[in-house]
C-alpha cells in the first residue's frame, strides 16, 4: 500500500482557519446593537444633564485654595477664580467623555458584528457615564434619574473585570475565571436591585472595599498573564501588550503627579508653583492620561500597528526609569552640595541650584546609556544592534557571488539575529511561482513551492513587507498564514526598475515578541545587501557569456 504525499488542498482541509468565534449575526447582532444604542443615549443624556448641577455643587463647595489666605497672592497673580477653575475641570471631564464615546463609536462602526468588540465599545460608553462626582451631584438634585444612572455605573464596573477575563479572544481562560465571571455579574446585579444588602461594597469601610476590589481585579490581571504565557498566539500577545501598555502608562500618568507632589516639598507648598502644578499636571495631565486606555483598546482591536508596541514599551521603560533615577540623583546631589556649602557660608547663594542642574545635565547621557543597557539585557535579550549586524553581514557577503549561497547566508543570518523559529527563502521563476532555495526548521515538502495571492504579490512587488495582522496577509492560503508571520520581498534593480525575484518567509520569534520597526529595517537592509550582490553576480555571469 503506497502512501500518497500531502498536498496544499490537504492542508486546507485539515488546518483551515476556524471561523472567528466572536462574530455574531441574526437576532443576536441586532439585539447587541440596540442595547449599545440605548446605553449610548442614556450616557449622553446623563452626562449632559449633570453638568449644571455639578458646577453649582463645586461653586458652593469650591477648592480650598479660594478660601485660604496662603494662596490669595498666587490666585491674584494668575487672575484665577473659582468659576474658571471648576469650569476647567468640567472641560477636562467632557474631553474624557467625548474621546471615550468617539473611540467607542469607531469600534462600533468597524466591528459591530464582533460581540467582543461591541463589549469593549459598550464598556467605554458606560465609563463615560460613570463620572462619579458629576453623577452624584445630578442624583442629589433629581433622585428619579437614579434608575437610569445606576445601571450605567454598575455596567462600567462589571464590564471592566469581565474584559480582563475575555480579552482578546472572547474565551474565559483559564477555566476558573468562568465561575468567577458569573459570581461577579450576579453580585453586581444583586447590589443594584437590593442596595441595602450587607454584601454591597458601597456600604463597607473604604479599606475593606478597596482590598476586595483589588483582589477581584488581580484575578483578571493574573488571567491575562497566564493566557499570554500559555495560550495566546503571537497576534493575541501583541494585542494584550497594547492594552497593558496603555493601562500602565495611564496609571502612571494619573498617580505619579500626585506622588511627586508628596515627594518634592516645593510642589506642595502654598504659592504659584503649587497652583500651576496642580492645574497642569495633577488635574490636567492626570485626567487626560486615562485616555491612553481607550486609545490602546482601539489600536488593539483594530489590529493597526501591532508590531510597533515592543519598541514603544522599550522607550517607555528607558525614559520612565531615567526620569526616576535623575530625580533621585538631583535630590541627593542638591542636598549634598547644600550641606557642604553651609559649612562654608551661612546662607548658600542661589547659584548652587544652577550648579546642581548643570551637573545633573552632564549625567543624563551616561545614565541613559546604562539604563538602556539594563532594560535591553533584562527585557529585550533579542534586541539587535542594527549597525553592527548590517556591517558584519555586508562584509561576509562581499566576496560571495553564488546565488544559492547568498540566499543561504541571508536566511541563516536573519534567523540567528532575530531568534526566529523557522523560515525559508524562495525565488521566483518565469511563471511567477515561488520555489524554495533554503528552508530552516521546515520539513514539510509542501513548502518547497508556495502559493502567493495576487494581493500579496502586488504588495511585495512594490517592495513592502507583508506581516501578520495586515489585511493583505489574510488573503494568503491558510497553510501560509499558520506557518509564517512575515514575508519580505527580494528585489533586484534592472534597467532602473525594481523587479521581484523572490521572498524571505519568516515564522514567529522564539521569544514571542512581535516584529518591531527596527526588525523590519534590519531585514529590509539585509535583503537590499543581498539584492545588490545578486545583481553583481548577474553582471559577472553576463560578462562571462
Secondary structure, DSSP 8 states (H G I E B T S, - for coil): -------HHHHHHHH-----TTB--HHHHHHHHHHHHHHHHHHHHHHHHHHHHHHHHHHHS--GGGG-GGGHHHHHHHT--HHHHHHHHHHHHHHHHHHHHHHHHHHHHHHTTBHHHHHHHHHHHHHHT--HHHHHHHHHH-GGGHHHHHHHHHHHHHHHHHHHHHTTTT---STHHHHHHHHHHHHHHHHHH-TT-TT-GGGS-HHHHHHHHHHHHHHHHHHHHHHHHHT--HHHHHHHHHHHHHHHHHHHHHHHHHHHHHHSHHHHSSSHHHHHHIIIIIIIIHHHHTHHHHHHHHHHHHT-SGGGHHHHHHHHHHHHHHHHHHHHHHHHHHHHHHHHHHTT-SS--THHHHHHHHHHHHHHHHHHHHHHHHHHHHH-TT---HHHHHHHHHHHHTT---HHHHHHHHHHHHHHHHTBS-EEEEEE-TTS-EEEEEEES---GGGGEE---HHHHHHHHTT--EETTSTTGGGS-HHHHHH-SEEEEEEEEETTEEEEEEEEEE--BTT-----HHHHHHHHHHHHHHHHHHHHHHHHHHHH-
